[in-house]
Amino acid sequence: RRHKVKIGFYCFDNAGGDAMKLLAEAAFKAGHEDVLFSKQTRGLALEEEIAGFDAMVTGLSSFETEQELAFAEICLRHNIPWYVFEDVPGACLRPKAKDLAPRAKLVFLALPSGADDAREFGYPGSVYLGPPPQWRLEYEKLMQARAENRRGQMWKSVFGGIALAGLSTNDKVVGLIGGKDPEENNRVIRIVATVLESMDNTVLAFSPHQGERPNPEKPGDVELFDRLLRERSQMLEKVVWANTTGWTGAQVAGAADVMVYASGTNISIAGAYARVPAVYLDDEGVRARIKAQSGQDKWFVAELGGAYRVSSLLDLKSALNALLGSSSLARQDLHHSQENAFPLPGEWHTEHKIIRFVEQTFRP
C-alpha cells in the first residue's frame, strides 16, 4: 500500500513547466497530493505553503533560475527533500544552482552521460530513468504538424523582397526558431538572412520563442525589446519570408525542408527523433549564450549527430545547399545519424518512473 505524500512541482521555463505538469498528473494518479505551480510565473515560492510539503521537484530554468532556487531554499530550511529535474541535458548545471547543489536530494538526468558532470558540480546523487517526458509532447506535436501539411497555409502568408508572382510552391523552406534573448535572435537572423539572400528559391520561416518578452521589472527592458523588434522587421524585409509568427516551433519544423538551430531549443530534440534535416550554428555567439545558461558551451543534439554542425556563414550556406539538394546524400547521411543517436524509445512515459522513485523515500 502506498504512503500518500504531498509533492510540489515547479519550473519557470516553458518546456520544463510542461514536464512538471506531466509529473504532477502522474503523482495524482498514484494517489498523492500534488501542487503544480504555474510555469512562466515569477515569485511563487511562499514559505507558509511549501513548509507543508513532503517533497519538491523543480526544474532549473535557463535565465531565471532564481525562481526555482527560491523554492529550494525554503525546502532546505524545512528539511524537505528537493529533487532536481533536467528537462534537457546539463540543466542541473545552471551556474546559479552551484551553492545549493550539494543539498539537493537527487538529480533526474536527461541523459545517462550527465552523471559525472552532476557529481562534479556537487550533487550527492543522480539517476537516469529514460527521456524527459515532455520530449514526447514535442515529438507528438511535430509529427501532428507534419501530418497537417501546413505548407499551403504557409504560402498564403509569404512576404519579402520579391513579387509574390515570382514565388513557387516548389521553393524550399528554411525554418528558424528564436530563443529568449532578442539581441542574439537578431544576430542569428542576420546570419541566416545573409545566406538566403544569395540562394535562389528559398523562403525563411521564423518562429519567435514564447519566452522572448521584456521583464517589466527590469529598467529599460520594454524599450530595448521595441527597438530590437523594429530592427528585426527591417532585416526580414531583405529576404522572402513566411510570416509564421503565430506558429509554434513544432509547426515550423513540420513544414520546413531544413531547420536551422542556434540555441539549445527543445524542438531540435523532437526534430532529431522525427528525422528533420537540420543545421546547428555552432559559432562563438551561440556557444557563449549556451555557456551562460548551463556552464557548458555545447548542445547535445549536434554533438550526438542529430544535426549538421557548422561554425561560419560559409559553412552554413554549404550545409543548406547540401541538405536542400534534390538527391541529397547529405540528407540521407544525417537521417542515419539521427536514427543511431536518437532511437525512438520503447517507453516515453517516464513521468511514472520518476514518481515511483520519489515514493521510495516515503515508504513506511
Secondary structure as UniProt FT lines:
FT   STRAND          6..10
FT   HELIX           14..29
FT   TURN            30..31
FT   STRAND          33..36
FT   TURN            39..40
FT   HELIX           47..50
FT   TURN            51..52
FT   STRAND          55..58
FT   HELIX           65..77
FT   TURN            78..79
FT   STRAND          82..85
FT   TURN            89..90
FT   HELIX           91..93
FT   HELIX           95..97
FT   TURN            98..100
FT   HELIX           101..103
FT   STRAND          106..108
FT   HELIX           112..114
FT   HELIX           115..121
FT   STRAND          126..127
FT   HELIX           133..148
FT   TURN            149..150
FT   HELIX           151..156
FT   STRAND          158..159
FT   HELIX           164..166
FT   TURN            169..170
FT   STRAND          172..177
FT   HELIX           182..197
FT   STRAND          202..207
FT   TURN            210..211
FT   TURN            216..217
FT   TURN            219..220
FT   HELIX           221..236
FT   TURN            237..238
FT   STRAND          241..242
FT   TURN            245..246
FT   HELIX           249..255
FT   STRAND          258..261
FT   HELIX           266..273
FT   TURN            274..275
FT   STRAND          278..281
FT   HELIX           284..294
FT   HELIX           300..304
FT   STRAND          308..310
FT   HELIX           313..324
FT   TURN            326..327
FT   HELIX           329..341
FT   HELIX           351..359
FT   HELIX           360..362
//
